[in-house]
Amino acid sequence: MENLKNEDVLKAIDSIRPYLQADDGDIELVEITEDAIVKVKLVGACAICPMFSMTLRAGVERSLMKQVPGIKRIEAVN
């Protein structure tokens, strides 16, 4: 898992959670793959928001990759 620890990823997710919750959304960690891809599920208003892709890439991915070196990509799952 390229030294990615669940605790580190969860801590990073917790740091962005208030921003998503402010818009009636949230995020859940689904899986960290062997090749350092973090799979998350956006829920609530975030799951149906027209800005979903931008939130995922510019918000979630950028923040998590900055906080947890080694993450290769963030993917959203349903």
N, C-alpha and C positions, 0 to 999 in steps of 0.2 A: 504494500500500500504506500510505498515511497515515503515512509515515515509520517504519514498523515494519521493523526490521532483523532478519534471521535470527539474527545473532550475539547481539543483545539477548535475543531470545526463548529461544535455546538456553542462554544464561547463566542466565536465570531458571529454565528447566527443570532445569538442572544443580543449582540451589540447592535444589530440592524432591525431586530424585531420591533422595537418601539415605533420606528418610522412606518413600518407596514401596518402596525396596529392603529396608528393615527388615522389611516385611511380605511379602517375596518377590514384589514387583511391580516394575514399571518404567514408564517413559513414553517415547514417541517423538514427535517433531515430524513431522507429516505434511505440513502446508501452512499458509501464511499467505495468505489470500485478499486480493483487491484491496480489499474492504470491511472489512479489519482483523479478520477472524475467524480465530482460530488453531485449526487442527484437529490434534488429538493422538490417539494410540492408547495406551490403557493396556494393558499386557501382564502376563503372569504371573498371580499371585494377584489383582492389581488388576482384571483383566479379568472375573473371575468372582465377585468379592466382592459380598455383598449390600449393602454400603455404597458401591458404585460411584458412584451419583449424588451422594451426599454428599461423597465424596472429590473428585469432579470439580468440583462447585460451591463447596463450603466450603474445600477445600484448594487444588486446582490453579488454578481460575479466580481465586479471591481473591488468591492469591500472585502469579500471573503479571500480573494487571491492576494490582496495586500496584507491581510492579517495572518494568513496561513500559507507560507511559502510551500510550494510543491504541488498545489492544486493546479491541474492542467486545464480544467474546464468545469463549468457549472451547467447542469442540464435540468430542465423542469420535467417532471413526470405528472401524469394525471392520477 
